Amino acid sequence: AVPAVELQSCAEVRFVDNTIETSAVAHRPRPSYASIVVDNCSGVTIEGLTVDDVDPRHRAAVLIRKATDLGEAGVRISGLTTRLARDSVSVLDERPAR
């Protein structure tokens, strides 16, 4: 499964009032674990996002990789609404705990 949105090495990116709908049966040529992947970024804002992704290959709606800045300096998420596969989570944060 390929993420719908993949952010790498970016700064000051905003997603406001968006919807991601994915098909659980669509062919995807490479593995992924989320609808949105944020990796090595700072200042990412996600507001009012709806994710409809019941693909069981996706573990999360949003995956935050460990190279992303800690806390809200890296990613700030508000108003996230999800419909996911049973074992998936809304946000999977791989960054170290403070």
N, C-alpha and C positions, 0 to 999 in steps of 0.2 A: 504494500500500500504506500502510495506517495502522498506526502502532506499536501493539503490544498494551498497552504501558505508556508514558505520556509524562509526565515530571516536569518542571515548569517553576517556577522561582523558589521552590524549596522548601529546607528544611533538616532535617537529622536524620531521614531516611527510611531504613527497613531493609526489605530483601527477604531472607527466610531460607527455604531449602529449598522453592523454587517451580519449576514447570515451565510453559513456554510452548510450545504446539504450534500452528502456523499452517498454513493450507492454501495451497498454491501457486496454486490456481485460484479462491480466494475473491475476490469483487468488493470493491474498496477504493476509496472515493470521492476520496481525496486522496493525494498522494505522500508517501512516507516512505523512510527508508534503513535502518531497523533495527527489531528487535522491541521494544527498549527505547531510548528517547531521554531523555537527561538534559541539561537546559538551564538555565543560570543557577542552579545548586544548590550546596549545601555539605553535608558530612556524610552523603552517601548511602553506604549499605553494601549490597552485593549478595553474599550468601553462599549457596553450594549451589544455584545456578540452573542448570537444564537448559533449553536452547532448541533446539527441533526446528523449523527454519524453512528450507525448501529453496526458498523464493520467490526467483527470481533478481533481482527488483527490490530486494531487501534486500541492502545491502552489508555489513551487520554484525549480530551479535546485539545488541550494545550500542553505541550512538553517544553519545559525550560531546561536547557542543557547547562552543565556545571560551569562552563566558561562565561556565562552571562553574569553581569554585575549582580551583586547581592541585593536583596530587598527590593524596595520600590525604585532604587536607582537603576536597577536592571529592567524590571517589568512591573507595571501596575495594572491590575485587572479589576474591573468592576462591572456589574450587570451581566455576568456570564450566565447564559441559559443553555442547558444541554439536554439532548436525548441520545444516550449512548448504549453500547452493548452492556450486558449485565455486569461484567467484571471490570469495566473501564471507569476511570475517574475524570473529573472535570479538569483538574490541573495536576500534572506530575512534575514536580520540581526536583531536579537532580543537583541543585546547588548545595554546597555544604551549609549546615546550620551555623548560625552566628554564635 
